[in-house]
Structure formats: C-alpha cells, structure tokens
Amino acid sequence: MTDVQRDSLDVDVLFVGAGPANLASAYHLSRLIATHNETAESPIEVSMAILEKGKEIGSHALSGAVLDPSALRELCPDDWQSAPLEGAVEHERLLWLGRRRALPLPIPPPLNNHGNYVVSLGKLLKWLAPRVESLGVDIFCEFPGSEILFDDDRVIGVRTGDRGLDRDGNPKANFEPGVDIHSQVVVLGEGPRGTLTKQLDRRLGLSAGRNPQTYSIGIKELWKLPPGRVQAGSVTHTLNWPLGWSTFGGGFLYGMAEDLLIVGLIVGLDYRNPRLDPHDEFQRFKTHPAIRSRLEGGEMVGYGAKALPEGGWWAMPRPHGDGFLITGDSGGFLNPQRLKGIHLAMKSGMLAAETIFEALRSGGPTAERLAAYGERVKGSSIRRELWPARNFHQGFEHGLAAGVTQAALSFVTGGRGWGVANRLRCRPGHERMLHLSEEDQARPSPGHDGELTFDRLADVYQSGTSHEEDQPVHLHVLDREVCVTRCFEEYGNPCQRFCPAAVYEMVDDPSSPSGRRLQINASNCVHCKTCDIMDPYQIIEWVPPEGGGGPNYSRM
C-alpha cells in the first residue's frame, strides 16, 4: 500500500524481536552506556526500542529448553540465579529406543548437562524484559517488522506491519498503517528464518559462499503429572525409534517445577520420505513403553513447534552490514551437537551491543565499525564452541549410523571427522526429499486417543494460537497451480504432513480442472516456519501476520 501516509519514528538503535538475543543485547548496551556516562566528559545519549510481534513478551518464544548459564551469568553477574530456573540438571539419561525396549547408553561429552538448568524460555524472557525496560528501553509488543527500509544498500530502519486489513487486503474501519521506524542500527533477532533477515540475504547475498542453512523441527508438549512424579531438572534424550536409521532426530523429556514435564521430538527437515509426518512421529514416540510410563496419569496442557537452525558454523550468514547486525537464531547461533542455543543467542546479542557501543563512542555506526561484530564473534566463546561442531548435522546426511560415527570421529579430530579436510558441504534440506516414485512408504497413523496421543487440532488448541480471522493470509503460496498438479503427482502434497498445525489441506473442488485445490487454514499457524523451509518447490513464503496473532508460549 504505497499511497498510505505513514507515521515515522526515529531511534538510535532498533531491535527487531524480543527473544534472548535482543533482550540481552539491549540490556548489555544500556549498561555499557550507563557505566561510560558515569565518568565520561561527553556522555552518550542513545534512544533504543524493541519490536516484538507477539502479544506479550515470551508468547512466541519456544525452546526445549536446557540452559547453559554461561551467558546469563556474564550478563547478570550479581543476580542471575534469581532468574526462573526450573531446576539444576542432576539426573540425566541417554536411551537407545527399539520398537519396545530402551537401552541406556553412555552420555557423550557434548550432551553432558552437569551445571546446566532446565528452563521455560518464556518465563526467562518475562524475567529479563522488565530489567531492560528499567534502563529506558522501549518495548513495543504486537508490532512485527514487515519490511527493511533502505537508502541504496544501507539499512536505515524498519516498517512495521499494517493492522486492520481484511482477507483481501482492503482497509477495515480499524485500519492502522504500519510505522516507519528509522534507526542508526537495526539489530535483527527474529528467530529462525526471519522475514527481514531473508530480505537482507536476497538483496545483499549474506549467505554467499556458505553452506545452506539446515533445519530441524522441534515439536513438544507440556504435561502436568501427579504430584511427586517429576524431578525438576531431570533430562532424558533418546535416539533411533521412531525415526529409524535414515532420518535425523531424537526425543527429549525435561523435568520442570510444579510437576510439569516437557516431552518432545526433533526431526531433521532434510528427510527423504515425502510421506513422513513429523507430528505423527511425535505422537508415535509417546507410545513407546519407556515414554508412555512417564506420561501415564498426566494431562497434556501445552503444545508448540519451532524450526531450529542446525547448519552450524559453515551455514551462518554474514551477520553484519551497513546499518544492521544479526543475532540469535536469525544468524544461526545454535550448537546442534549440544542441542543448545539460548546461551549462544544471548552471547551474540552481547557482542552486538559491544560493537554498537564502540561504534557510538567512535563517532557513529559506519559499515566498517559494525563489521567488528564479525571479528568479535570469531574471537569469542561462540566460535570456540561451534568450530568443533561445524560438521555435525551434515554428517547425518547418509543416515543415523554414518552420522553417529562421523560425530564420534569429529569429537576426537577437532570437528573434521572422517575424510573431511575442514568443511563438510551439504544440500538444502528440501532438495533431499524424494519423489513418490522413488520413496513412497506411508506409515500408519499412531491413532489419536485424546489421552496420550492427539491430532493436530487438539494440539493447536493447547498452543493458545489465535489469529484475527478476517486478515490477509500470511502464508503466501506463489503458484498454487504447482500444488494441485506437480506437487500432488510428484510428492503427494507433503505440506499436509510436514506442517504440525493442520494449516495446509488439499480439498475437492469440482470447479478446478484438477478437481482439487489447496486450502490454507492460516488461523491454525503456530509460526514454526516449517512450510517456508521444507516446501520442495520453495514457493511458500511465511510472513508475519497482523501484530499479536499466533501462539501463546509464555509458560513453554
């Protein structure tokens, strides 16, 4: 809507996304400036704002989560233990699951969680956000960033999404155009597959020469169990069943306070079988005797799904440019070998803060000064942790046995592995999906009894997802004819299976030449981004819906 008159706002530093990376960044930058101003002859005056697309802080934040507290301890050295930590990890197991049996395995060093904590990411962010606001940073919830503002190739700000449009994009009575927010520096911490980060990558080639980012989907439920059944801080990870030897992934169970248990499954979004259904595999996972016994007598009270950027060091885009920095999952700051990213996200935000602070002290955030962020990352604990795991996920391209072998060899060779000089290359995950003519193994549904196993709609209900029904569909399919012809014939419309929220549905349509059409149930979307990632034709683009819409993960 180019003819709309928009309000504008000027700030010095704009953070897009109120996840752990950007909250840590805003907090650290505020503290650095405050400390500097206590003794400086020329104080630095900086205005800062954070845009968050969720209805409230934490509502769109989802993680496992086991927290390495190193970055939190560095960020808040005096009171980090006052954060809402569910429990210290004192008991952990790794299980190899067969169809009926569970075999305990030695815990490899990367999965040793001694000294770590089970947390709710939503609760952690709610604890951190008031500290950020107390330092003068404005946080605006229900304001998604929809478009990068440029001056040539320099980023000069962000346009927020319009509100009050009907399904056809026409203004309703409550229409409010988005605001143009201009800033010296934009810090993008939008989570995985960020909309604005994608815009920058397309225009500036941030991923040129890098491995394609590799993703997994993490699906989890929150269960309330009878008193005394859950040990807060307990950690269980599983391998093999139900995914088998050819699909990357594994299960997890994390004990939380107040008799809550997290149960989840990670599935690599580079699987080959077009009939594979991650949500069904998760429900099947819970039927294993070793998992069922943990859940019996309990009640499922929460659900969520999220993509995880697991490509490692070689898949991280250039995280800086003229007028911008990239933090957290948007920049690929996650260690797939340890199944952890919160501490890396926070550390990336702190390094971004230090870069901005030094640039402001030196006269302003030029492209050259912001480029120091990349050098800070390379010289930090982030690289020291990610470098030995740089080829981890790529090692599983030929299956579980090869991946485990490669991971073990990588551990003793500093990350190289067998036959790898330094960098193990890979293909984008969606390119690995086979045609139905090559692989057509549909697995029977595990069933949905409403007590242990659930269908998608029952799970979506427990995610707290809510969208305004009469708004533009935020899942853009660029060519729907492909869906009813080529995709139907070649892959059997896998969007109906890889989406964990029943968004995509192929329905009969006598008026269509093919006799069918794609129906998009956008109000079900839990914002996991799987469709944007796994579509074999790359014609689905996820964009933020109207501000505030989506899941409510505050206690997840």
C-alpha positions as CSV (number, residue, x, y, z in Angstrom):
1,M,0.0,0.0,0.0
2,T,2.4,2.7,-1.3
3,D,-0.1,5.5,-1.2
4,V,-0.8,5.3,2.5
5,Q,0.5,8.1,4.7
6,R,2.6,6.6,7.5
7,D,3.9,8.0,10.8
8,S,7.6,7.8,11.4
9,L,9.7,7.4,14.5
10,D,13.4,8.0,15.0
11,V,15.5,5.9,17.4
12,D,19.2,5.4,17.6
13,V,19.2,1.6,17.9
14,L,16.2,-0.6,16.9
15,F,16.0,-4.3,17.9
16,V,13.6,-6.5,16.0
17,G,12.5,-9.4,18.1
18,A,12.3,-9.7,21.9
19,G,14.0,-13.1,22.2
20,P,17.0,-13.9,24.4
21,A,19.5,-12.4,21.9
22,N,18.0,-9.0,21.6
23,L,16.8,-8.6,25.2
24,A,20.4,-9.5,26.3
25,S,21.8,-7.0,23.7
26,A,19.6,-4.1,24.8
27,Y,20.3,-4.8,28.4
28,H,24.1,-5.1,27.9
29,L,24.2,-2.0,25.7
30,S,22.3,0.1,28.2
31,R,24.6,-1.0,31.0
32,L,27.7,-0.2,28.9
33,I,26.4,3.3,28.1
34,A,25.4,3.9,31.7
35,T,28.8,2.9,33.0
36,H,30.5,5.0,30.4
37,N,28.4,8.1,31.2
38,E,29.3,7.9,34.9
39,T,32.8,9.2,34.2
40,A,32.8,10.5,30.6
41,E,33.2,14.1,29.8
42,S,30.9,13.6,26.8
43,P,28.1,11.3,27.8
44,I,26.4,9.2,25.1
45,E,22.7,9.7,24.7
46,V,21.0,6.8,22.9
47,S,17.4,6.0,22.3
48,M,16.5,2.3,22.0
49,A,13.4,0.4,21.1
50,I,12.5,-3.3,20.7
51,L,9.8,-4.5,18.4
52,E,8.1,-7.8,19.3
53,K,5.4,-9.4,17.0
54,G,3.9,-11.4,19.9
55,K,1.0,-10.3,22.1
56,E,3.4,-10.2,25.0
57,I,7.0,-11.0,25.9
58,G,7.6,-14.7,25.6
59,S,4.4,-15.5,23.7
60,H,6.3,-16.6,20.6
61,A,9.4,-17.9,22.4
62,L,9.8,-21.7,22.3
63,S,12.8,-23.8,23.1
64,G,13.5,-27.2,24.7
65,A,15.0,-26.0,27.0
66,V,18.2,-26.9,28.8
67,L,20.1,-23.7,29.5
68,D,23.9,-23.3,29.6
69,P,24.0,-20.4,32.1
70,S,27.4,-19.0,31.0
71,A,25.9,-16.1,29.0
72,L,23.3,-15.4,31.7
73,R,25.9,-15.4,34.4
74,E,28.0,-12.9,32.3
75,L,25.1,-10.7,31.6
76,C,23.7,-10.5,35.1
77,P,26.7,-11.5,37.3
78,D,25.0,-10.3,40.6
79,D,21.6,-11.8,40.3
80,W,21.5,-14.4,37.5
81,Q,20.3,-17.1,40.0
82,S,17.2,-15.1,40.7
83,A,16.1,-16.0,37.1
84,P,13.2,-18.5,37.0
85,L,15.4,-21.6,36.6
86,E,13.2,-24.7,36.8
87,G,15.9,-27.0,38.2
88,A,19.5,-27.8,38.0
89,V,20.4,-30.9,35.9
90,E,21.4,-33.6,38.4
91,H,20.0,-36.7,36.7
92,E,20.2,-37.4,33.0
93,R,20.0,-40.4,30.7
94,L,20.5,-41.2,27.0
95,L,18.3,-44.1,25.7
96,W,18.5,-46.1,22.5
97,L,14.9,-46.9,21.7
98,G,13.9,-50.1,19.8
99,R,10.3,-50.7,19.0
100,R,9.6,-52.0,22.5
101,R,12.8,-51.7,24.5
102,A,15.0,-48.9,25.8
103,L,18.8,-49.4,26.1
104,P,20.8,-47.0,28.3
105,L,23.8,-45.5,26.6
106,P,26.8,-43.7,27.9
107,I,26.3,-39.9,27.7
108,P,28.7,-38.4,25.2
109,P,30.6,-35.2,26.4
110,P,28.6,-32.8,24.2
111,L,25.3,-34.0,25.9
112,N,26.7,-33.8,29.4
113,N,24.5,-31.2,31.1
114,H,26.2,-31.0,34.5
115,G,25.9,-27.4,35.6
116,N,23.0,-26.6,33.3
117,Y,19.4,-25.8,34.1
118,V,16.0,-26.8,32.7
119,V,14.1,-23.6,32.0
120,S,11.0,-22.2,30.4
121,L,12.2,-19.7,27.8
122,G,9.0,-17.7,28.1
123,K,9.5,-17.3,31.8
124,L,13.1,-16.4,31.4
125,L,12.2,-13.6,28.9
126,K,9.5,-12.3,31.2
127,W,12.1,-12.0,34.0
128,L,14.6,-10.2,31.7
129,A,12.3,-7.8,30.0
130,P,11.5,-5.6,33.0
131,R,15.2,-5.2,33.6
132,V,15.6,-3.9,30.1
133,E,12.7,-1.5,30.4
134,S,14.0,-0.2,33.7
135,L,17.1,1.1,31.8
136,G,15.0,3.2,29.5
137,V,14.5,0.8,26.6
138,D,11.0,0.9,25.0
139,I,9.4,-2.5,24.2
140,F,6.5,-2.5,21.7
141,C,4.6,-5.7,21.6
142,E,2.2,-6.6,18.7
143,F,4.5,-4.8,16.2
144,P,6.0,-7.2,13.6
145,G,8.7,-5.9,11.3
146,S,7.4,-6.3,7.7
147,E,9.9,-4.5,5.6
148,I,13.5,-3.3,5.7
149,L,14.0,0.4,4.8
150,F,17.0,1.1,2.6
151,D,19.0,4.1,1.4
152,D,20.8,2.4,-1.5
153,D,22.2,-0.7,0.3
154,R,22.4,0.9,3.7
155,V,19.7,-0.2,6.2
156,I,18.1,2.8,7.7
157,G,15.1,1.3,9.5
158,V,12.1,-1.0,9.5
159,R,8.5,-0.7,8.5
160,T,6.0,-2.4,10.8
161,G,3.1,-4.3,9.6
162,D,-0.3,-2.7,8.7
163,R,-3.2,-3.5,11.0
164,G,-6.9,-3.7,10.2
165,L,-6.8,-5.2,6.7
166,D,-9.4,-7.7,5.6
167,R,-8.7,-11.0,4.0
168,D,-8.4,-9.4,0.5
169,G,-6.0,-6.7,1.8
170,N,-8.6,-3.9,1.9
171,P,-8.7,-1.5,4.9
172,K,-11.3,-2.1,7.5
173,A,-12.8,0.5,9.9
174,N,-10.0,-0.1,12.4
175,F,-7.2,0.2,9.8
176,E,-3.8,1.5,11.1
177,P,-0.9,1.7,8.6
178,G,2.5,0.5,9.8
179,V,5.0,2.9,11.1
180,D,8.4,3.7,9.5
181,I,11.0,3.5,12.3
182,H,14.3,5.0,11.3
183,S,17.5,4.0,13.2
184,Q,21.2,4.2,13.0
185,V,21.5,0.5,13.6
186,V,18.9,-2.3,13.2
187,V,19.6,-5.5,15.2
188,L,17.7,-8.4,13.8
189,G,16.9,-11.2,16.3
190,E,13.7,-12.5,14.7
191,G,14.3,-16.2,15.4
192,P,14.9,-18.8,12.7
193,R,14.2,-18.0,9.0
194,G,13.5,-14.4,9.9
195,T,11.4,-12.4,7.4
196,L,13.7,-9.3,7.4
197,T,16.8,-11.4,7.5
198,K,15.6,-13.1,4.3
199,Q,15.1,-9.8,2.7
200,L,18.6,-8.7,3.5
201,D,20.0,-12.0,2.3
202,R,18.3,-11.7,-1.1
203,R,19.4,-8.2,-1.6
204,L,22.9,-8.3,-0.1
205,G,23.9,-12.0,-0.6
206,L,24.7,-12.6,3.1
207,S,24.8,-16.4,2.6
208,A,27.1,-16.3,-0.5
209,G,29.8,-18.9,-0.2
210,R,28.2,-20.5,2.9
211,N,26.6,-23.9,3.3
212,P,22.8,-23.7,3.0
213,Q,21.2,-23.5,6.4
214,T,20.0,-26.9,7.6
215,Y,16.9,-27.0,9.9
216,S,15.1,-29.4,12.1
217,I,11.6,-29.0,13.6
218,G,11.2,-29.4,17.3
219,I,7.7,-30.4,18.4
220,K,6.9,-30.6,22.1
221,E,4.0,-30.9,24.6
222,L,3.9,-29.8,28.2
223,W,2.4,-32.3,30.6
224,K,1.0,-31.9,34.1
225,L,1.7,-35.1,36.1
226,P,0.5,-36.3,39.5
227,P,2.5,-34.8,42.5
228,G,5.9,-36.3,43.1
229,R,6.3,-37.9,39.6
230,V,8.6,-35.2,38.1
231,Q,12.1,-34.4,39.3
232,A,12.8,-30.8,38.3
233,G,15.9,-30.7,36.3
234,S,15.9,-34.3,35.1
235,V,16.9,-34.8,31.5
236,T,16.4,-37.7,29.1
237,H,17.4,-37.8,25.5
238,T,16.6,-40.6,23.0
239,L,17.9,-42.0,19.7
240,N,16.6,-44.2,16.9
241,W,12.9,-45.1,17.3
242,P,10.5,-44.0,15.8
243,L,12.6,-42.2,13.2
244,G,14.8,-45.1,12.4
245,W,18.2,-45.2,10.7
246,S,17.6,-42.8,7.8
247,T,16.1,-39.7,9.4
248,F,18.0,-37.3,11.7
249,G,16.4,-36.5,15.1
250,G,15.6,-37.8,18.5
251,G,13.4,-37.4,21.5
252,F,13.7,-35.5,24.8
253,L,12.0,-35.3,28.2
254,Y,12.8,-32.5,30.6
255,G,11.5,-32.2,34.2
256,M,10.2,-28.8,35.3
257,A,9.0,-27.4,38.6
258,E,5.3,-27.8,39.7
259,D,5.1,-31.4,38.4
260,L,5.4,-30.3,34.8
261,L,7.2,-32.4,32.2
262,I,8.3,-31.5,28.7
263,V,8.2,-34.2,26.1
264,G,9.3,-33.6,22.6
265,L,10.8,-34.9,19.3
266,I,13.3,-33.3,16.9
267,V,13.0,-34.2,13.2
268,G,15.6,-33.1,10.7
269,L,14.0,-31.1,7.9
270,D,16.2,-32.9,5.4
271,Y,14.3,-36.2,5.5
272,R,13.8,-38.1,2.2
273,N,10.4,-39.8,2.5
274,P,7.7,-37.5,1.2
275,R,5.2,-39.4,3.3
276,L,6.9,-38.8,6.6
277,D,4.8,-36.9,9.1
278,P,6.7,-35.3,12.0
279,H,3.6,-34.7,14.1
280,D,2.6,-38.4,13.7
281,E,6.1,-39.5,14.6
282,F,6.0,-37.4,17.7
283,Q,2.7,-39.0,18.7
284,R,4.1,-42.4,17.9
285,F,7.2,-41.6,20.1
286,K,4.9,-41.2,23.1
287,T,3.5,-44.7,22.7
288,H,6.9,-46.3,23.4
289,P,6.7,-48.1,26.8
290,A,9.6,-46.1,28.2
291,I,7.8,-42.8,27.3
292,R,4.2,-43.9,28.0
293,S,5.1,-44.9,31.5
294,R,6.4,-41.4,32.2
295,L,3.2,-39.8,31.0
296,E,0.5,-42.1,32.4
297,G,-1.9,-40.4,34.7
298,G,-0.9,-37.0,33.4
299,E,-2.6,-34.3,31.3
300,M,-1.3,-32.5,28.2
301,V,-1.6,-28.8,28.9
302,G,0.6,-27.1,26.3
303,Y,1.9,-27.6,22.8
304,G,4.3,-25.9,20.4
305,A,6.6,-26.3,17.4
306,K,9.6,-24.4,16.1
307,A,12.3,-24.7,13.5
308,L,15.9,-25.0,14.7
309,P,18.8,-23.7,12.6
310,E,21.2,-26.6,12.8
311,G,23.6,-26.0,10.0
312,G,26.4,-24.8,12.3
313,W,29.4,-22.6,11.7
314,W,29.6,-23.0,7.9
315,A,25.9,-22.2,7.4
316,M,25.9,-18.9,9.4
317,P,25.3,-15.9,7.1
318,R,27.4,-12.7,7.3
319,P,26.0,-11.2,10.5
320,H,26.7,-7.6,9.8
321,G,26.4,-4.9,7.1
322,D,25.8,-1.2,6.6
323,G,23.3,-0.3,9.3
324,F,22.5,-3.7,10.7
325,L,23.6,-6.7,12.8
326,I,22.1,-10.2,13.1
327,T,21.8,-12.1,16.4
328,G,20.4,-15.3,17.8
329,D,18.7,-17.9,15.7
330,S,18.4,-15.5,12.8
331,G,22.2,-15.7,12.5
332,G,22.4,-19.5,13.1
333,F,23.8,-19.2,16.6
334,L,22.9,-22.7,17.8
335,N,25.0,-25.7,18.6
336,P,23.2,-28.8,17.2
337,Q,25.7,-31.2,18.8
338,R,24.7,-29.9,22.3
339,L,21.0,-29.1,21.4
340,K,21.5,-25.6,22.8
341,G,21.2,-22.1,21.5
342,I,19.9,-19.8,24.2
343,H,23.3,-19.0,25.7
344,L,24.8,-18.5,22.2
345,A,21.9,-16.2,21.3
346,M,22.5,-14.2,24.4
347,K,26.2,-14.0,23.8
348,S,25.7,-12.9,20.2
349,G,23.5,-10.1,21.5
350,M,26.1,-9.0,24.0
351,L,28.8,-8.9,21.3
352,A,26.4,-6.9,19.1
353,A,26.0,-4.5,22.0
354,E,29.7,-4.1,22.5
355,T,30.1,-3.4,18.7
356,I,27.4,-0.8,18.7
357,F,28.8,0.8,21.9
358,E,32.3,1.1,20.4
359,A,30.9,2.5,17.2
360,L,28.9,5.1,19.0
361,R,32.0,6.1,21.1
362,S,34.0,6.4,17.8
363,G,31.6,8.8,16.0
364,G,28.8,6.6,14.7
365,P,27.9,3.1,13.4
366,T,29.5,3.0,10.0
367,A,29.7,-0.2,8.0
368,E,33.4,-0.6,8.9
369,R,32.7,-0.2,12.6
370,L,29.8,-2.6,12.6
371,A,32.0,-5.2,10.7
372,A,33.9,-5.6,14.0
373,Y,30.9,-7.7,15.2
374,G,32.1,-10.5,12.9
375,E,35.6,-10.3,14.3
376,R,34.2,-10.3,17.9
377,V,32.2,-13.5,17.1
378,K,35.3,-15.2,15.7
379,G,37.3,-14.3,18.7
380,S,34.7,-15.3,21.3
381,S,33.4,-18.4,23.1
382,I,30.8,-18.7,20.3
383,R,33.4,-19.8,17.7
384,R,35.3,-21.9,20.3
385,E,32.1,-23.8,20.9
386,L,30.8,-24.0,17.3
387,W,34.0,-24.8,15.5
388,P,34.4,-28.3,16.8
389,A,30.7,-29.0,15.9
390,R,30.9,-27.3,12.5
391,N,30.2,-30.6,10.5
392,F,27.8,-32.2,13.0
393,H,24.4,-32.1,11.3
394,Q,25.9,-32.6,7.8
395,G,27.5,-35.8,9.0
396,F,24.0,-37.4,9.2
397,E,23.2,-36.8,5.5
398,H,23.7,-40.6,4.9
399,G,21.8,-41.8,7.9
400,L,22.0,-42.3,11.7
401,A,24.9,-44.9,11.7
402,A,27.1,-42.7,9.5
403,G,26.1,-39.6,11.5
404,V,26.9,-41.1,14.9
405,T,30.2,-42.4,13.5
406,Q,31.1,-39.1,12.0
407,A,30.1,-37.3,15.2
408,A,32.4,-39.5,17.3
409,L,35.3,-39.0,14.9
410,S,34.7,-35.3,14.8
411,F,34.9,-35.1,18.5
412,V,38.4,-36.6,18.5
413,T,39.6,-34.7,15.4
414,G,38.5,-31.2,16.4
415,G,35.5,-31.2,14.2
416,R,36.9,-32.6,10.9
417,G,35.6,-36.1,11.0
418,W,36.4,-38.9,8.6
419,G,37.7,-37.8,5.1
420,V,36.9,-34.2,5.7
421,A,39.6,-31.6,5.4
422,N,37.7,-28.9,7.2
423,R,34.2,-28.3,5.8
424,L,31.6,-30.9,5.0
425,R,29.3,-29.5,2.3
426,C,25.6,-30.3,2.0
427,R,22.4,-29.6,0.1
428,P,19.4,-27.6,1.2
429,G,17.1,-29.9,3.2
430,H,14.2,-29.6,0.9
431,E,16.3,-30.9,-2.1
432,R,16.8,-34.2,-0.3
433,M,13.1,-35.1,-0.5
434,L,12.5,-38.0,-2.9
435,H,9.6,-38.3,-5.4
436,L,6.8,-40.7,-4.7
437,S,8.2,-42.9,-7.5
438,E,11.5,-43.2,-5.5
439,E,10.1,-43.4,-2.0
440,D,6.5,-43.9,-1.0
441,Q,6.4,-45.5,2.4
442,A,3.4,-44.3,4.3
443,R,3.4,-45.3,7.9
444,P,0.1,-46.0,9.6
445,S,-1.2,-43.3,11.9
446,P,-0.4,-44.0,15.6
447,G,-4.0,-43.0,16.3
448,H,-5.3,-40.2,18.4
449,D,-6.9,-41.4,21.7
450,G,-7.2,-37.9,23.2
451,E,-5.3,-39.0,26.3
452,L,-1.8,-40.0,25.3
453,T,-1.9,-39.1,21.6
454,F,-3.6,-36.1,19.9
455,D,-4.5,-34.9,16.5
456,R,-3.1,-31.6,15.2
457,L,-6.2,-29.6,16.0
458,A,-6.2,-30.7,19.6
459,D,-2.5,-29.8,19.9
460,V,-3.0,-26.4,18.2
461,Y,-5.8,-25.7,20.8
462,Q,-3.2,-26.2,23.6
463,S,-0.8,-23.9,21.9
464,G,-3.1,-20.9,22.6
465,T,-2.9,-19.9,19.0
466,S,-5.2,-17.1,18.0
467,H,-5.4,-15.0,14.8
468,E,-7.9,-12.5,13.6
469,E,-9.8,-14.5,11.0
470,D,-10.5,-11.6,8.7
471,Q,-7.0,-10.6,7.8
472,P,-4.7,-11.3,4.8
473,V,-3.3,-14.9,4.8
474,H,0.3,-14.7,6.0
475,L,1.3,-17.9,4.2
476,H,2.0,-16.8,0.6
477,V,1.9,-19.6,-2.0
478,L,3.5,-18.1,-5.1
479,D,2.0,-20.6,-7.6
480,R,-1.0,-22.7,-6.4
481,E,-1.2,-24.5,-9.7
482,V,2.0,-26.3,-8.8
483,C,0.3,-27.5,-5.7
484,V,-2.6,-29.2,-7.5
485,T,-0.5,-30.6,-10.3
486,R,3.2,-31.2,-10.0
487,C,3.4,-31.4,-6.2
488,F,0.3,-33.7,-6.0
489,E,1.8,-36.0,-8.5
490,E,5.5,-35.9,-7.5
491,Y,5.3,-35.6,-3.7
492,G,1.7,-36.2,-2.7
493,N,1.4,-32.6,-1.2
494,P,3.8,-33.1,1.7
495,C,2.7,-29.7,3.2
496,Q,-0.3,-31.6,4.6
497,R,2.2,-33.7,6.6
498,F,5.2,-31.5,7.4
499,C,3.0,-28.7,8.9
500,P,2.4,-29.6,12.6
501,A,-0.7,-27.4,12.8
502,A,-3.1,-28.5,10.0
503,V,-2.6,-25.3,8.1
504,Y,-2.4,-26.9,4.6
505,E,-5.3,-29.1,3.3
506,M,-6.0,-30.4,-0.2
507,V,-9.7,-30.4,-0.7
508,D,-12.0,-31.5,-3.6
509,D,-13.1,-28.7,-5.9
510,P,-15.3,-29.7,-8.9
511,S,-14.7,-26.2,-10.4
512,S,-11.0,-26.8,-10.7
513,P,-9.5,-28.6,-13.8
514,S,-7.6,-30.9,-11.5
515,G,-10.6,-31.5,-9.2
516,R,-8.8,-30.2,-6.2
517,R,-7.5,-27.0,-4.6
518,L,-5.2,-26.1,-1.8
519,Q,-7.0,-24.7,1.3
520,I,-4.9,-22.7,3.8
521,N,-6.1,-22.7,7.4
522,A,-3.9,-19.7,8.4
523,S,-5.6,-19.3,11.8
524,N,-4.0,-22.6,12.9
525,C,-0.4,-21.4,12.3
526,V,2.0,-21.8,15.2
527,H,4.7,-19.8,13.4
528,C,7.2,-22.7,13.2
529,K,8.3,-21.7,9.7
530,T,8.5,-25.4,8.6
531,C,6.5,-24.7,5.4
532,D,8.8,-21.9,4.3
533,I,11.8,-24.3,4.8
534,M,10.6,-27.7,3.7
535,D,8.4,-27.0,0.6
536,P,10.2,-28.9,-2.2
537,Y,9.5,-26.1,-4.7
538,Q,10.3,-23.2,-2.4
539,I,7.1,-21.4,-3.3
540,I,5.7,-21.0,0.2
541,E,6.8,-17.8,2.0
542,W,5.9,-17.2,5.6
543,V,5.4,-13.5,6.6
544,P,4.3,-12.1,9.9
545,P,0.5,-11.9,10.4
546,E,-1.2,-8.9,12.0
547,G,0.6,-8.0,15.2
548,G,-0.2,-10.1,18.3
549,G,-1.5,-13.1,16.3
550,G,-0.1,-16.5,16.8
551,P,0.6,-18.9,19.7
552,N,1.0,-18.2,23.3
553,Y,4.1,-20.0,24.6
554,S,4.6,-17.9,27.8
555,R,5.0,-20.9,30.0
556,M,6.6,-23.2,27.5
